[in-house]
Amino acid sequence: MSDYQDIGNYGMIGDMNTVALVGINGSIDFMCFPDFDSPSIFCRMVDHKKGGHFKITPKLKEANNKQLYLPDSNILLTRFLCVTGVAEISDYMVVDEKTPQHRLVRRVKAVRGEICFRMECDPSFDYARCSHKVRLGDGCVIFDPDEPHITSIRLRTEVPFEIKEGAVHAEFTLHAGETAAFVLEEAIPGQDNPSTISQRYITDHFKSTMNYWVNWVNRSNYRGRWLETVHRAALTLKLLTSQKYGSIVAAPTFGLPEHIGGERNWDYRFTWIRDASFTLYGLIRLGYTDEAGAFMKWIEDRCSDLNPDGSLQIMYGLNGRKNLEEESLLHLEGHKNSRPVRIGNGAYNQLQLDIYGELMDSVYLYNKYGAPISIDLWHNLKRLINWVCDNWYRKDEGIWEVRGGQQEFLYSRLMCWVALDRGVRLAMKRSFPAPLMDWIRTRDEIHHDIVENFWNPQKQAFIQYKGANTLDAACLLMPLVKFVGPTDPRWMSTLKAIGHELVDDSLVYRYKTDEAASDGLRGEEGTFNMCTFWYVECLSRSWDIKKARFMFEKMLGYANHLGLYAEELGPDGRQLGNFPQAFTHLGLISAAYNLNLRLSGDRSTY
């Protein structure tokens, strides 16, 4: 058996402060604590020897492992089935909207037969860079990192255990119907802590957490086809939303490779303006305006702290911090020897002009479907839009964050057009003061530039960047943001060209790495899941309904066993890159929403 499980062999639990990834073998192999962007306490996924893990397994020969979420929840059930017995582990993080608990609960049960279990809790603090000490408390074990700025954690259980080399080990037997529980939580000095974890304690938290998720799903206004799939995607997005700040992480992990053995191993535990804005769009469509409002408050705070020239960063820390300096963890071997493992993200100071369009589109939609934006936000947005007017023509690194040199990318131009278009619409809708003639003049200039300079007559398609001869799946957003009609002849021929050059068995590459603008990195990459969902939505909007539905259904078949997606898929259909990725699940929601309308014969949407 490999030292590493595949990326897709995991489920995710969380409490909107952080998440844990639970393998189908019962091992928690990834968890940053106490927040998404805190140092890790378990990261076996990127180093099977040093990373640390929290594993519970039954001694069952040739067990058949299964994993599922309890309906309409983020409570994960891992089951082990064999002839001699059935065992299961219920994993969840306690959700408390008033007081974050930072508490992970693992309830073990023997469903059938007499079963012996083994448990090993072996944390490795600060990305496996910090040693720790173990001490006994009142009915618990406390792990104290040797660095004072790293959070201590406490493991509570009524199961007898022993301590070996900084880890806690236990071996115990349960008969059919019996349970045992383990609670891992933040150990705050001076804070009271219950000394026992009685059956009632576990049951009460289980019920309250289950009720929270069921009630949250019931707030969704989606009633169309693929209901459970859409709600699973929404539940995933919710887990990636910060309860404390309202911001949304692009993915909860770092260092998971886009190519096994390659160097494309990034840290996604930050809030990209682009990803978060699209995610906001998905939540609004499902009726989750509270989450949209919390994110808008975060956006308003960022817009009140613009750079001196009126520009934004492309990404921020969850709390709005600006410095996301990149660092390579050379002591970690990487997932299946994929090096280097990186934390931080050096792209934070890149120029990516498209973020302004995504931001303004989300603000426009929130003002339309959520609540009216404030006057103060509008004044800051006006500065931002004026900056776009002065800078839209510049070369940049683009949506794919290339590290091989800036280009004049089509997608960046497109989203600058969106920024101005939504600014004009919003100003007119709310009668806000604005230099409308300047904005409209610039918007039209960008439109003319795209049509004249990014159209390739030989290919009969819009191309990736000015002077290029290559295609880019990012241009699939052209009809989705209303730059071009979904049945416009130029667009239809572009869609056909993308289908011919970038689509492989229903899966879509973002571009061909051997032909497109250099991203400055070695190695191949997989197909991009969000691009596949964009392609489905473009087919749907162009009324190629049968093909759109067929490709959508095929794409659903590429999800992992729990309906989750990483950023990419390898040629063998395995999940690649950071996992789960918010952008992908947003793309699923949007594609399902639009395709459902088309299948119902609805022609009211553009």
N, C-alpha and C positions, 0 to 999 in steps of 0.2 A: 504493500500500500504506500502511496506517495506520502512524503512528509507534509505536503500541503493539500488541502481540499481545494477544488475549483472555486473560483470567486462566486459562481452561481449556486454553490451548495449551502448558502447561508440565508437565514431569515433575519429580520431586523425588529428589535423592540426599542422603545424609548419613552421619554417623558417630556419632549419638547425642550429639553436642556442638553441632553446628549443621547446617544444610542449605543446599543450593543449588538454585535452580529453573532448569531447563534448558529453553529454548524449543524448539519443534519445528523452528525454523530454525537450531538449533545455538548459540544465544546464551544464556549464563548471565546473567540479568537481575536476579537477586536473591540476595544472600548476606550474612548478618551473620557477623562473624568476630572471635574464634575460637569464640564461644558463641552460642546462640540469641538471647540478649538483649544481645549486644555491638552496637556501632555497625555500620552496614552498610559493606561495601566495594563492593558492586554493588547498585544499587537503580533500575535503568533502568525497572522496572515502574511506578514512581511519578514519574519524570521522565526522559524519553527523551533529554534533552540533557545534564543534569548528573549523572544517577544513577550512571553507570559500568556497564560490562559486560565480558564475556570471551567473544568471539564467534569461532567457527571455521566457515567456510562454503566449500563447493567451488564452483568456477566451472562450473556446469552449467546449461544453458539449459532452462527450464521443468521443473525437477526436481520430482518427486513426493516430498514429505517424509513419512516414517513414523517413529513412535517406539514402542518396546516395552521392557519389562523382561525381562532374561534370567530364565528360569523360577525361581520361588522365591527371588528375590533383589531387592535394591535397586540393581542395576547397570543403568544405562539405556543403551539403544542408539538412536541417532538416525541414520536412513538417508536418503540422497538418491538417488533413482532416476531415470534418464532413458535415452534411447536410446543415448547415447554413453558412458555409464559409470554405475557405482554406487559411492557413497562412504558411509562410516559413521563415527560417533564413538561410542566407548564412554566413558561418564562414570561415575565412582564416587568415593566418599570412602573412604580406607583405614580399615578397622576394626581396632583393636587394643585389646582389653579391658584390657590391663595398662598400656599407655602411650599415651594419646591422641596421635595424630599430627597432627591438624589438617591433613590433606593431601588435596588434590583432584587426581585424575588424569584426564586427557583423552587417550585414545589414538585417533589418526586413522588410517583405513585406506582404501586404494583397493581396492575389491573387484573391479571390472571397469573396464578402460580406463586411459588416462593422464589423471590429474586434477590440476588446479592448485587449491590451497587458499589461502585468506587467513585470517590469524589477527590478532585485535586484543585485547590485554589492557589495559583502560583503567579502573583502579580509581578510585573516588571516595570517600575516607575520611570516616567520621563523618557519615553521612547527607548527603554532598556538602557538608560545611561546612569540611573541613580540606584544605588543599593538601598536596602531597607532593613529594619529590625522588626521582629515579631514579639508581641507581648500579650499575655492573657489578661482579659478584662472580666467583668461580671457577666458570665454566660456568653462570652464572645472572644474573638481573637482580633487584635488591632495590628495593622501593618503601618509602621511609621517610616516614611522615606527619610534618608539621611540629609536631604536638602529641605530647609525649613519652608521654602515657597511651594513645595509640592504637597498636595492634599493627602492626609492620612485616610485610610479606609478601614472599615470594621466588618468582619464576617460573623454573623450570629447563626447558631444552629443548636438543636437539642441532641444532635447525633454525636456520639463520642468521636474524637479526632486526635491526631497527633501532629506535631510540627517537625518537619524535616527540611533543613537547608533553606529556611525562609519561606517554605510553602506549607499549607495545611492539607493533610491527607485524612481521608475517612473511608472505612469500609463497613457497610451495614446491610442488613437483610430486612426486607419487607414481605409480608404475606399479602395475599389478595385483599384489596380494599384499604390497606395501610398506606400512610403517606409520611413523608419527611420534608422539611423545608430548610432553605438556606437564604439568608438575607444579607446582601452586600450593600453597604451604605457609607456615606461620608461620615468620618469621625471628627466632629467639631469639638475642640477642647472646651470643657465646662458645660457642654450641652447635655441635658438629661437624655438617658437612653433606656428604653425598656429592656429589662434583663432577660426576658423570655420572648419566644415567638410562638405563642400558643396557636392551636388550631383556629380559634376564633380570630386572632390577630391576622392570620394569613387569609382566612375566608373573607373577613371584612374588607381588606385591601383588594382582594381579588374582585369582589362584587362591585366596589366603588369604582375601580379602574374599568371593569367591563361596562358598567353603566355609563361612564364618561364617554367611552368610544361609541357605544350604541346610540346614545343621545346625540353625539356629534354627527354621526352618519345620517341620522334622521333629519338633520337640518338641511341636507342636500335637496335641491329641487329637481335633480335629474331623475327621470323616470323612463328613459329610453332603452334601447337595446344595449346589451353588454353591461347591464347595471352593476353586477358584482365586480366586473373588471374595472369599470370606471371608479367605483367606490374604493377599490383596493388602491388604485393610483392616487386617489384623493387622500386616503389614510396615510400613504407613503409621504406625500407632500406635507401633510400635517406634522408628521414626525420630524421633518427637516426644518420646521419653523421654530424659531426661538421664542419661547414663552416670555422670556425676560425682555427681549428687545424688539420683537416683531419682525426681525430680519429672517432670511431664508438661506440656508447653506446650499451650495450647488450639489454637494454630496457629503456624507459624513466621514469619509475616509481619506487617507493619504497614501501615496506610494503604490497603489495597485496598478499593474502595468496595462498599457494599451496594446502591447505586443510582448508575449512571454519571452523573457530573456533580453528585452530591449531596454531603452533608456527613457521612454515616454512615461514617466512615473511621477505624477504631480500630486500636489496637496489641494483638495477641493473644499476644505472646511471653512470657506469664506463666502461672503455675499457678493456675487457678481450683480451689478446693476442689470445686465442683460437677462440672466437666468431668473433672477427674482421677479423682474417685471413680467416676463412671460408666465411665471408661476402664478403671479397675482391675477393675470388674465384668466387662467384656468380655474382658480378658486372663485372668481367673480361669476364665471359662467355657471358654476354649480350652486351659487347662492351663498357662498361663505364670505359675506361682507365684513364680518368682524375681523377676520384674518386680514382681509384687504385693508381695512382701516388701520390696523396695527402696523402693517407694512408701510402704509402711506405716512404714518407718523415718523417712521424711521427715515423714509425718503425726505420728508420735510426737514428733519434734522440735518441730513446730508446737504440738502440744498441751502440751508442757512450757513453752511460752512464750506462754500465753494472755494476753489483755488482763487488767488487774487485776480486772475484773468477771467474768471467766470466759468471755468471748466470743472468737471468732475473726475475723480479717479474711476477706473473701470470696475474696481472691487474694493471692499472694505472688510475689516474684521466684523464680527457679529455686533459688537458694541460701537462700531463706527471708526475704530482705529485705522490709521492710514498706513502705517509701516508694516508691511508683510514680507519682510526680507526672507529670501529663500536660503535654505541650508540643506546640504546633503548629509544624510546619516550614514557615513561610510562603514560604521560598525555593524550595520544590519545587512544581511545577505540579499534581501529583497524577495518578493513572492516568486517562487520557483526560479530563484537566482536572477531576478530582474533588477538591475542596479542602474543608477543609485536610487535609494529611497529618499524622497525630498519632503521637507516640511517648509511652510511658508511658500510664497509664489512670486517669482521674479517678474511675472507679467503685470504686477500691480501698478507699475509706473509706465506701462506701455501707452501709446496713443491708439485708442480704438474708437473711432468716430461713431460707430453704430449704436453705442449705448444711449445716445441722446434720443434717438428715435424710439427705442424700446421703452425708455423712461417716459417720454411724452405720451406714447400710446397708452401705457398703463395709467398715467394720471388722467388722461382724457376719459378712459373707460371707467375709472373709479368715480370721477365727477359725474358721469352719466348714470351709472348703476349703483354707486355706493352713496356718497354724500358730497355736497359741494366743497371744493377745496377752498382754503383760506386765502385772504388777500395777501398775507405775508408770503405764502408759498408762491403765489402768482408773481410777485415782484422778483423773487429769486429765479423762478422759471424764465422770466423775461430776460434776465441777465444771461442765463444759460442759452436760450435760443439766439440771442444776439451774438454769443460766442460762436454758435454753429454757423451763423451767417458769415462770419469772418474767417472760418476755418474749414468749411466743408470740402474744399478742393484739395486738402493736404493728403500726402501719402500717410499710411498708418500700418499697424500690424494686423488689423482686421479681426473678424469674429474668431478665427482659428488661432490667433495669438502667435503668428509665425515669428520665429527667431532667426530668420535668414535674411532679413532686410524688408523695409517698408515698400508698399505698392499702393497704387490707386485702385482700391478694391471696389467692385460693383456694390457689394452688400453694404459697405460703409457709406457710399453715396446714397443708396436706397434709403437707409435709415436716417440720414441727414434730411432727406426729403420728407420722411415721416415726421421727424421732429418739428419741422416748419409747418407741415400740413396740420398736425394736431394742435400746434400752438395757435394757428389761425382759427381753426374750428372752435377751440376752447375760448379764445378771446371773443369771438362773435357770439358764442352760446351764452357766455356770462357777461357780455358787454364790458370786458376788462380793457383797460387802456393798453395799447400796444402799437408799435410802428408797423401796422398791417401791410401797408404798401411795400415797405422794404422786405418784409417776410415773404409776401406773395411773389415779389419779383425774384427773390433768391430761390424760393421753392421751384418756380418755373424754370429758372436757369439750371438747377440741378436736374430737373426732368429732361430738359433738352440735352444736357451733357450725357445722361445715361442712354437716351435713345440714339444719339448720334455717335458716341464714342465707345459704347460697350456692346453694340450690336455687331455681330460677325456675319456678313452676308454669305460667306462660303458655308459656314456651319448652320446658318439660319437659326441662330441662338444668341442669347446674351452670354457674355463670357466673364471669366473670373475677375480679371483686372485689366486696366487699359493697356492695350497692346498685346494681350495674351491670346492664345489659341486654345485655351482650356476652359472646361466647365467647372462650376462650383455648385454644390447642392444648396448653399445658402440662398441662391437666387430663387429657390422654391418659395421663399417668403414674398416674392413680388406680388402675386395675386392675393395672398393672405393679408397683406397690409394695404391693399387697395391701390397699389401703384398702377396695376394693369388689370384689365378684366380677365376673369378665369377662362374665357373662351376667345380672347383676342388672338388673331392669327399669329402674331409674333410670339405670344406666349405659348400657344399650342405647339408651335414648331420647336420652341425651347424645351418644353416638357418632353416632347418626343426625343430630342437629342439627349436629354438627361437620362431618359429610360434606356437609350441605346448605349451610352458611355459609362454611366455611373451606377446602374441598377444591375444587381446580380442575384437572380432567383428571389426577387421581391425585396432584397436588402440593398441599401443605398450607401455608397461611399461618399464622404464629404467632397473629395476630389481625388484624382489619381496622383499619388505621391511622386511618381516619376515624371509627371508632366506639369504639375502646378507650381505656384510660387514656393520657393524653398522654405520649409519650416525650420531649417537649420539643424535637423536631427536625423540620426541614422535609423534604419529599420522600417518595417512595414507597420500598418495598422489595420484594424478591422473596419467593418461597415458601422456607420453611426446610426444608432437607434432612433434618435430624434429626427434625423433626416428621412428615415423610412416613413415615419408618421407624417412628416410634412408632405412627402410624395403622395401618400394615401389621400391626404386632405386636398391636395391640388387635383388629383384625379376625380375626387368626389365633387369638387366645386365646378369642374369642367363637364360634369354629368356623365363621366365614364364610370357609372355606378357599379356595374358588375366587376370590373377590374379592381376598382377601389376596395370593394368588399372582400374580394378574394385575397388581395394583398394584405388587407388589414387582418383577416382571419389567420393568414399564414404568419404574420408578424406576431400575433398573440401566441402562436405556438412556439416562438423563440423565447418567451419569458421563462424565468426559472420556475421551479415547482410551486412557488408561492405567488407567481404573477409579478415578480420584481425584475427590473432591468438595470444593468450597468450602463456605462456610456456607449460601449461598442459590443459587437459580436465578432468572434473570430471566424475563420473559414470553416471550422468544424461546428459552428453554432454555439460555442461557449461564450459566457459573459467575460468581457474584458474592460479594464479601466475601473475607475472609482465607482463604488456600489453602495446603495442604489443611487441613481442620478436623477435629480429633480426634473431637469429639462426633458428627459425622455418620458417621464410619466405625465408631464404637462402636454407633450406632443400627443400621447395616447388619448388623453381626455379631449383635446381639441379635435383630433381626427374622428373619434367616436361620436362626439357631439354633432359635428357637421354631417358625417355619413348617416347618422340616424335621421337627421332632418331630411336628407335627400331620399332616403328609403321610404320615408313617410310622405314623399311628394311635396314637401315644403319648398317653395321657390321664393320665399320672402327674404331670405338672407343672401347677401352678396357673395 
